[in-house]
Amino acid sequence: MVSSSNNAHMATRIDAKNAPDFYPTPPWATRALCEELLELKAGQNPLSVWEPACGAGHMSLPLSEYFSTVFASDLFDRGMGSYHGSAWDFLHIDPRTQHPAGSFDWIITNPPYGDFPQRFVERAFEHEPRQGIAVFVQLRWLETLDRTRELFLPRPPAMVGVFAERVPIVRDRWDPDASSATAYCWVIWRTDKRRGEPILRWIPPGAAKRYFRAQDLKLAEPTKPGVSGEALPLFGGEASA
């Protein structure tokens, strides 16, 4: 829903049944995760990450600045690399065969809406990333009785990172000039450490400016599904389709 007066995007993000859900993450929000929450420095980490809902690369490309290996896949082809289609439906990839459990250090993504974020997290645990899982979701996703019983209590996150400023999310594109009435956060699970009490951390004001890069403007251009961009490096060579 878009306010005609100020281009502010509201909390409702519901697509028609079976319609592709494409709401790109502003690149600066991913850099904020890496710098502020994971405490990574660009170009200094021999780590691998899988982005299983890569869309047009709005998250995968910033991740490539912090991870030596990024594997980008998606059910839908939105122009990012070559690994898309039913064979790359994250909820149905068998961790015993296609990507053996433990193949990656991290799984990081902005999952589709509805009940998908929980399903993505549960599936990510089956893939056993060596260090952790991080999902970009609406702050209100931390609510609900069922999710608390089924996910947060048996598998409490290690950290929730709340943006002090709003992160504008726009359907089908990234608009650097958009504003938002919706609060988003990063929810992080660690698989390499013993469970403790979840840490609540605020991403300080000014992150949008601090983590903006001039090359991001290329990602603001309209994407053309079916036109693949430059493939990111793969973990362990060619992936099986």
C-alpha positions in Angstrom: 0.0 0.0 0.0 1.5 3.3 -1.0 0.5 6.7 0.4 0.0 9.1 -2.6 1.1 12.0 -0.5 4.5 11.0 0.7 5.5 7.7 -0.9 5.5 6.0 2.5 5.1 2.2 2.2 2.8 0.7 4.8 3.0 -2.6 6.7 0.7 -4.5 4.3 2.7 -6.7 1.9 0.3 -9.4 0.6 0.4 -10.8 -2.9 -2.2 -12.8 -4.7 -2.1 -16.5 -4.0 0.8 -18.1 -5.9 2.1 -14.8 -7.1 5.8 -14.2 -7.0 6.8 -12.2 -3.9 9.5 -9.7 -4.8 10.4 -7.0 -2.4 14.1 -6.2 -2.7 16.1 -5.4 0.4 18.0 -2.0 0.2 21.7 -2.9 -0.1 22.6 -0.8 2.9 20.5 -2.9 5.2 22.6 -6.0 4.4 25.8 -4.1 5.1 24.4 -3.0 8.4 23.9 -6.6 9.3 27.4 -7.5 8.4 29.1 -4.5 10.1 26.9 -3.8 13.1 25.6 -7.2 14.1 28.0 -9.9 12.7 30.9 -7.5 13.2 32.5 -8.4 9.8 34.8 -6.2 7.8 34.6 -6.0 4.1 37.2 -8.1 2.2 38.6 -9.8 5.3 36.5 -13.0 5.8 37.1 -16.4 4.3 33.5 -17.3 4.9 30.7 -18.8 2.6 27.1 -17.8 2.6 24.0 -19.0 0.8 21.3 -16.5 -0.2 18.3 -18.8 -1.2 15.9 -16.0 -2.2 18.3 -13.8 -4.1 15.9 -12.1 -6.4 17.9 -9.6 -8.5 20.9 -9.5 -6.2 20.1 -6.7 -3.9 21.3 -8.7 -0.9 23.7 -11.1 -2.6 25.9 -8.4 -4.0 26.5 -6.6 -0.7 27.1 -10.0 0.9 29.9 -10.6 -1.6 31.8 -7.7 -0.1 32.0 -9.5 3.2 32.0 -13.2 2.3 34.6 -14.8 0.1 32.0 -17.1 -1.4 28.3 -16.3 -2.1 25.9 -18.8 -3.5 22.8 -17.1 -4.9 19.7 -19.1 -5.8 15.9 -18.4 -6.1 12.7 -20.1 -7.2 12.1 -17.3 -9.6 14.5 -15.9 -12.2 14.9 -12.2 -11.6 18.3 -11.8 -13.4 20.7 -12.9 -10.6 22.9 -15.7 -11.7 21.9 -19.1 -13.1 20.5 -21.0 -10.1 16.7 -20.6 -10.2 13.6 -22.6 -11.0 11.9 -25.5 -9.2 15.2 -27.3 -8.6 16.2 -24.3 -6.4 13.0 -24.0 -4.4 14.7 -23.6 -1.0 11.8 -25.3 0.9 12.2 -28.4 -1.2 16.0 -28.7 -1.7 17.2 -31.9 0.0 20.1 -31.1 2.4 21.2 -34.7 2.0 21.9 -34.4 -1.7 21.7 -31.0 -3.5 23.6 -29.0 -0.9 24.9 -31.4 1.8 24.3 -30.2 5.3 27.2 -28.1 6.6 28.1 -26.8 3.1 28.0 -23.1 4.1 29.0 -20.9 7.1 25.9 -18.8 6.9 22.4 -18.8 5.3 21.2 -15.2 5.0 18.0 -14.0 3.2 14.9 -11.9 3.0 12.3 -14.6 2.8 8.9 -14.3 1.2 6.0 -13.1 3.4 3.1 -15.1 4.9 4.3 -18.2 6.7 7.4 -18.4 4.6 9.9 -16.8 7.0 9.3 -19.5 9.7 9.5 -22.2 7.1 12.7 -20.8 5.6 14.3 -20.6 9.1 13.3 -24.2 9.9 14.6 -25.4 6.5 17.8 -23.4 7.0 18.4 -25.4 10.3 18.2 -28.6 8.3 21.0 -27.4 6.1 23.2 -27.0 9.2 25.2 -23.8 8.4 28.4 -23.9 10.3 28.0 -20.4 11.9 24.5 -19.2 11.7 21.2 -18.0 10.0 19.9 -14.5 9.6 16.6 -13.3 8.2 15.4 -9.8 7.4 11.8 -9.5 8.5 9.2 -7.1 9.8 9.6 -6.3 13.5 6.1 -7.6 14.1 7.2 -11.1 12.9 8.5 -11.5 16.5 4.9 -11.7 17.7 2.2 -14.5 17.6 1.6 -17.5 19.9 2.2 -20.2 17.3 5.5 -18.9 16.1 6.7 -18.4 19.7 5.7 -22.0 20.6 7.0 -23.6 17.4 10.2 -21.6 16.8 11.3 -19.0 19.3 11.0 -21.0 22.5 12.6 -24.2 21.2 15.1 -22.3 19.1 15.6 -18.8 20.5 17.5 -16.4 18.3 20.9 -15.3 19.4 20.3 -11.7 18.5 17.6 -9.3 17.2 18.9 -6.3 15.4 16.4 -3.4 15.3 16.9 -0.5 12.8 16.7 2.9 14.5 15.5 4.2 11.2 12.9 2.7 8.9 14.0 0.5 5.9 11.8 1.3 2.9 10.7 -1.8 1.1 9.0 -1.4 -2.3 7.4 -4.1 -4.5 9.3 -5.2 -7.6 12.1 -2.7 -7.2 14.5 -0.8 -4.8 13.6 2.9 -4.6 16.4 4.8 -2.8 14.0 7.7 -2.3 11.1 5.8 -0.7 10.0 6.2 2.9 8.3 3.7 5.1 5.8 3.3 7.9 7.0 -0.3 8.6 9.7 -1.4 11.1 12.1 -4.1 10.0 14.8 -6.1 11.8 17.4 -8.8 11.5 16.8 -12.0 13.4 20.0 -14.1 13.9 20.5 -17.6 15.1 24.0 -18.9 15.9 24.8 -22.5 15.1 28.4 -22.4 16.3 27.8 -21.3 19.9 25.8 -22.5 22.9 22.4 -21.0 23.4 22.1 -18.1 25.7 19.6 -15.3 26.3 18.8 -13.4 23.1 20.6 -10.1 22.6 18.6 -7.1 21.6 20.7 -4.6 19.6 19.8 -1.4 17.9 21.4 -0.4 14.6 22.3 3.2 15.2 20.7 6.1 13.2 22.3 7.0 10.0 22.9 3.5 8.7 21.2 4.2 5.4 23.8 7.0 4.7 26.7 5.2 6.4 26.3 2.0 4.3 25.2 3.4 1.0 27.6 2.9 -1.9 27.5 4.6 -5.3 27.4 1.3 -7.1 24.1 0.5 -5.4 22.3 2.8 -7.8 22.7 0.1 -10.5 20.4 -2.0 -8.4 17.7 0.7 -8.5 17.3 0.1 -12.2 14.4 -2.0 -13.3 15.2 -5.7 -13.5 14.3 -7.9 -16.5 13.4 -11.5 -15.4 15.1 -14.1 -17.5 18.2 -12.0 -18.1 20.9 -13.4 -15.9 23.6 -11.1 -14.4 27.1 -12.0 -13.5 27.2 -15.3 -11.5 28.7 -15.1 -8.0 31.4 -17.5 -6.9 30.1 -20.9 -5.9 30.9 -22.9 -2.9 32.9 -26.0 -3.9 32.6 -25.4 -7.7 29.6 -26.1 -9.8 26.4 -26.8 -8.0 24.1 -29.6 -9.0 20.8 -28.7 -10.5 
